Amino acid sequence: MDVSQQLNSVCTSGLLHKKVSGYTKPEEIKRRGLYPYFRVIESDQDTEVVINNKKVIMFGSNSYLGLTNHPEIKKASINAINKYGCGCAGSRFLNGTLDIHLELEEQLADFVGKEAALVFSTGFQVNFGVIPALLGRSDYLILDELSHASIIEGSRLSFAKTYKYKHNDMPSLEKILQSCDATKIKLIVTEGIFSMDGDITKLDEIVALADKYDAAVMVDDAHALGVLGDYGKGSPNHFSVTEKTDLIMGTFSKSLASIGGFIAADKATIEFLKHHARSLIFSASISPAATASVLAALKIIKQEPERIEKLWDNTYYALNELKRLGFDTGISCTPIIPIYVRDDLKTFQLSKILLDEGIFVNPITSPAVAKTNTLIRFSLMATHTKNQIEHAVEKIYGVAKKLNII
């Protein structure tokens, strides 16, 4: 390396260091004693968890059906490790496909009502890989403006022309569809249940517009599987539009008590994705333990539909109580309940004080949302008791009153 190269290296290194060292917001929040991220849990994911040797009621989990510590699922995971080991040492494309991967794909396809499915290592990788694989430069990608980060990142990798329609606004969607070249591929992507606001997509209206303008529809059902539809089959089943929903995406890290993700569609689409989705081809495959866990979770969901009934009982109870006390829960109608604070500092304060008082909730602040829309996300599980919900709501009310939030 000559002198000029060395100088360039130093300058580049210095510029990078300047950028990262200039990011001080986390330290500022820590100095105030309000930092709410990377909180260390010392127990399993249940309605109660242990933090700093103290029991805390968990209202920040995505384990909607409360299956993460189910004994049958843990047993299945252990048995899979005993048979297959801890990992697959390669991608699905080459040496990392197990017979239980294929079994899981068959089960998932049957569960959501599609011909075939394809399992990825994470849910993020599904959206990250599927969207750019399906669309070319002359095609159109049309997203709900409140789409999940994984959908946004997938759109950035796509060469397609990308448009966003106003959240759940069908006239806005139709206006975009009308402007598209009728001879090109058009893919509409929406979430089944939106992860921040807790509302449900208008999937029946979306597929009607898609049919009118010859577009395809992909639904991210990460938060809807195990929650909506018969036996938790998701939003297409909920709206009776499974046949008209071209692609159904889901994750295993919520109701299915594990880690990973999948896409379900017709056989031709799945075969295409097997050979074009780079996040599948160039990533190690989902572990044997995680695969077996999902298979066991699917079995339990089918055998115990009362879990979903209990989840909705808890949801209605919590929503009614929060609204009765004057909280702004927006347009939520699902187990994801936003409690709007609309102030960054007060959102951090509310989260911190509640944790000190034994209630775990997730704070959502800018830039994840606008400063006028900051909130704590109150998430229900089927295994929460009414007493736990009542206790948490009372605590939230008391702290919110002290902070002049309500």
Steps between C-alpha positions, in 0.01 A plus 500: 500500500655837396481824704191633319317172559595510869372859530174408327463205736551721805257761367235241423546339840480841665181590316336174597604544864368857494164376373453223756641694797266787418200279570443585866123471546513161682761633743291808567199283586717272716630797698141585586444142613227451239661268244235237416673270252694173526346429840643170620248225580619219723214253450277347235248710306181472699239737641758560773872539434798565725705819460772587752380212720154656514175363358339726240168453319573481126285714271766546234510152347388384156423153636129551445398143580746459789674198346868593540546285810245228421642163616407319177678761290811486717496122478475510120791743485719280720415189299595679177839598643559143608426374148638776273742696717499875563525636145493412132845638403380642170220657300179333392624531141802276557549272800259648757161347415366247751201273469328696779540821297291339228252369754462849645450653156223252424333572834522878452361488147209291620443726801471825302329338201767519229659241269854537634719687746865587544671543838763769564732555797315814618183686413705805402683290242171397339400855409861594435534218246157443348415855393813573291498147357154540347524844343707655221580855390180552305272357771313671785521449876214661692526519881287617788680804642520334844671187373747318725872576472566163335259588218666840459846340486374249244368788291840669508660191349236480229550671165123545467327838504385534862193692616339536843129545553347667803450259788206268434364760255341329201445812285871575543589146395268509200646830382845340489371190322333717237833668425687173440577351159238228457752273325744488792504299825343677795552365853303644794654428841317552828514372856217290642514669842710815514767469766485855634137610480349155557240537226406248232558537127203536267610190315161427344498845339865471396446172314194647329712787368776258407253297298372816329849616397666160449737537797642238736463519879749406770400518867748506788310303763772505766264636767181342362595131504361342814280805551261544204300243308382148576757335728720809451552440127550871439348799327422339160296235681341768720374683190433180298741612225773236527468398135528863388801577721798402286768487769465452876802576716535411866750481783565246771608746769151601609215250540714210377747527789828471313713688245480502120254586226326370189329595179202301366364517147429281196761240407640697205567808715669297772716319245605835353587640845707193586738600221481881517454614863856591599424517873406131479780384271780679684391453863536200728175311543273513803625279784357154571379612844315802360343289224373237742369771732280644225367157407404443864346846529282444192374175650408671827325789324281255310425298815436796731294768321392622842836677526392738224163553669678588824733738315203691363323502837812659647522746211142623533533527878824700484377731223177575685683572826757728340235695310282526811789667682549750221803360317543563129540157339456625144344264249619176658259208504750217563734371775747774401377803694681832456465738794582840352717735702600738219819613672843331479617580852173407667493173302844410638396607850179299489682186384775535763268566794271215399795259488603616847144421612504154339338560160694440176378695196676608180556872435473614138657840442636707212638436246306170495185714514442873483554687829129574505424125486731354767344219698546201722396175338290283731490144362267226619558127530245221531664399827457837673250489785233765551669588829831564323330723242304689765815550710698627201227740387478643853877554507501663156215728604673606820831581332331670202310727739822600678665582166193696381456266204126473570 
